[in-house]
Amino acid sequence: MTELTTQRLLIRQWKADDYEPFAAMNADPAVMEHFPALLSRVDSDRTIDRLRSSIDQRGFGFWAVEIRETGRFIGFTGLSVPSLDAPFRPGVEIGWRLAKEAWGNGYATEAARASLAYAFGPAGLDDVMSFTTTTNRPSQRVMERIGMTHDEADDFDDPRLPSGHPLQRHVLYRITRAQWQA
Ligand SMILES: CC(C)(COP(=O)(O)OP(=O)(O)OC[C@H]1O[C@@H](n2cnc3c(N)ncnc32)[C@H](O)[C@@H]1OP(=O)(O)O)[C@@H](O)C(=O)NCCC(=O)NCCS
């Protein structure tokens, strides 16, 4: 089973103890500000089940992230094959969601760098993308810190949201293996 270790973080398969803190972060309006809705406990639990089996199948996915020193679960980071019916499919995305208490420490960027190294190393991918709402600057800053670039021509509307919804417009960032190596 894949586990990634960074200076401060363990990036790993999900475990039983993660369900409760994951549900708490998915019910936090600050964490979910750029998503259409909070997640109920049932939906949050189902999300972990889905992420676990995806990691089992592909060897990568949105991994659980914990702080090595304390063992505290702080959220997820990793690679995923998006199900969204958007213009850029197929491909692999990199993404992250951390509990609010963990923000402002560089943890998302640290875990994202390890995930990119996995993408361009063991997973053998040639490019990775990331997307978020135009409003989500904290997430875009992570994309920029890990060397991803943005071309406005790639931006798109989330097809699941009604026209005019404030979270409908999305930015798409990309990075290729060559850019990552440079
Ligand atoms: C997106 C998200 C993960 C970004 O978290 P974050 O804490 O801002 O990002 P990082 O972990 O990379 O931390 C960077 C910040 O930590 C600061 N920092 C403090 N100590 C640091 C250290 N030792 N190393 C690096 N950065 C450090 C940086 O200066 C930076 O702050 P700034 O953005 O104000 O300049 C977080 O906002 C989140 O979970 N949001 C909700 C979920 C979400 O929207 N996910 C994305 C959906 S697409």
The ligand as an SDF file (V2000), in Angstrom:
LIG
                    3D

 48 50  0  0  0  0  0  0  0  0999 V2000
   -7.0710   25.1850    0.0320 C   0  0  0  0  0  0  0  0  0  0  0  0
   -6.4160   24.9470    1.3950 C   0  0  0  0  0  0  0  0  0  0  0  0
   -5.9920   23.5040    1.5540 C   0  0  0  0  0  0  0  0  0  0  0  0
   -5.1910   25.8650    1.4760 C   0  0  0  0  0  0  0  0  0  0  0  0
   -4.6540   25.7860    2.7860 O   0  0  0  0  0  0  0  0  0  0  0  0
   -3.4610   26.7600    3.2120 P   0  0  0  0  0  0  0  0  0  0  0  0
   -3.1530   26.4880    4.6120 O   0  0  0  0  0  0  0  0  0  0  0  0
   -3.7910   28.1610    2.8110 O   0  0  0  0  0  0  0  0  0  0  0  0
   -2.2910   26.3020    2.2450 O   0  0  0  0  0  0  0  0  0  0  0  0
   -0.8760   25.7080    2.6580 P   0  0  0  0  0  0  0  0  0  0  0  0
   -1.0640   24.5300    3.5160 O   0  0  0  0  0  0  0  0  0  0  0  0
   -0.1180   25.5550    1.4200 O   0  0  0  0  0  0  0  0  0  0  0  0
   -0.2680   26.8500    3.5530 O   0  0  0  0  0  0  0  0  0  0  0  0
    0.1840   28.0460    2.9630 C   0  0  0  0  0  0  0  0  0  0  0  0
    0.1030   29.1590    3.9740 C   0  0  0  0  0  0  0  0  0  0  0  0
    0.8100   28.7600    5.1630 O   0  0  0  0  0  0  0  0  0  0  0  0
    1.8050   29.7440    5.4770 C   0  0  0  0  0  0  0  0  0  0  0  0
    2.8860   29.0440    6.2040 N   0  0  0  0  0  0  0  0  0  0  0  0
    3.0720   29.1310    7.5360 C   0  0  0  0  0  0  0  0  0  0  0  0
    4.0830   28.3250    7.9200 N   0  0  0  0  0  0  0  0  0  0  0  0
    4.5420   27.7080    6.7960 C   0  0  0  0  0  0  0  0  0  0  0  0
    5.5740   26.7680    6.5560 C   0  0  0  0  0  0  0  0  0  0  0  0
    6.3220   26.2720    7.5530 N   0  0  0  0  0  0  0  0  0  0  0  0
    5.7690   26.3400    5.2980 N   0  0  0  0  0  0  0  0  0  0  0  0
    5.0180   26.8300    4.2930 C   0  0  0  0  0  0  0  0  0  0  0  0
    4.0080   27.7330    4.4630 N   0  0  0  0  0  0  0  0  0  0  0  0
    3.7770   28.1670    5.7170 C   0  0  0  0  0  0  0  0  0  0  0  0
    2.1540   30.3500    4.1360 C   0  0  0  0  0  0  0  0  0  0  0  0
    2.7170   31.6240    4.2630 O   0  0  0  0  0  0  0  0  0  0  0  0
    0.7900   30.3970    3.4590 C   0  0  0  0  0  0  0  0  0  0  0  0
    0.0220   31.4830    3.9260 O   0  0  0  0  0  0  0  0  0  0  0  0
   -0.6150   32.5490    2.8700 P   0  0  0  0  0  0  0  0  0  0  0  0
   -1.4380   31.7670    1.8750 O   0  0  0  0  0  0  0  0  0  0  0  0
   -1.4080   33.4310    3.7540 O   0  0  0  0  0  0  0  0  0  0  0  0
    0.5520   33.1910    2.2180 O   0  0  0  0  0  0  0  0  0  0  0  0
   -7.4070   25.3190    2.5350 C   0  0  0  0  0  0  0  0  0  0  0  0
   -7.7710   26.6740    2.3820 O   0  0  0  0  0  0  0  0  0  0  0  0
   -8.6550   24.4580    2.5180 C   0  0  0  0  0  0  0  0  0  0  0  0
   -8.6430   23.3090    2.9500 O   0  0  0  0  0  0  0  0  0  0  0  0
   -9.7760   25.0320    2.0530 N   0  0  0  0  0  0  0  0  0  0  0  0
  -11.0550   24.3460    2.0680 C   0  0  0  0  0  0  0  0  0  0  0  0
  -11.1570   23.2140    1.0860 C   0  0  0  0  0  0  0  0  0  0  0  0
  -10.9070   23.6560   -0.3260 C   0  0  0  0  0  0  0  0  0  0  0  0
  -11.3610   24.7150   -0.7510 O   0  0  0  0  0  0  0  0  0  0  0  0
  -10.1900   22.8090   -1.0580 N   0  0  0  0  0  0  0  0  0  0  0  0
   -9.8730   23.0560   -2.4340 C   0  0  0  0  0  0  0  0  0  0  0  0
  -11.0140   22.7640   -3.2790 C   0  0  0  0  0  0  0  0  0  0  0  0
  -10.5620   22.7990   -4.9810 S   0  0  0  0  0  0  0  0  0  0  0  0
  1  2  1  0
  2  3  1  0
  2  4  1  0
  2 36  1  0
  4  5  1  0
  5  6  1  0
  6  7  2  0
  6  8  1  0
  6  9  1  0
  9 10  1  0
 10 11  2  0
 10 12  1  0
 10 13  1  0
 13 14  1  0
 14 15  1  0
 15 16  1  0
 15 30  1  0
 16 17  1  0
 17 18  1  0
 17 28  1  0
 18 19  1  0
 18 27  1  0
 19 20  2  0
 20 21  1  0
 21 22  1  0
 21 27  2  0
 22 23  1  0
 22 24  2  0
 24 25  1  0
 25 26  2  0
 26 27  1  0
 28 29  1  0
 28 30  1  0
 30 31  1  0
 31 32  1  0
 32 33  2  0
 32 34  1  0
 32 35  1  0
 36 37  1  0
 36 38  1  0
 38 39  2  0
 38 40  1  0
 40 41  1  0
 41 42  1  0
 42 43  1  0
 43 44  2  0
 43 45  1  0
 45 46  1  0
 46 47  1  0
 47 48  1  0
M  END
$$$$
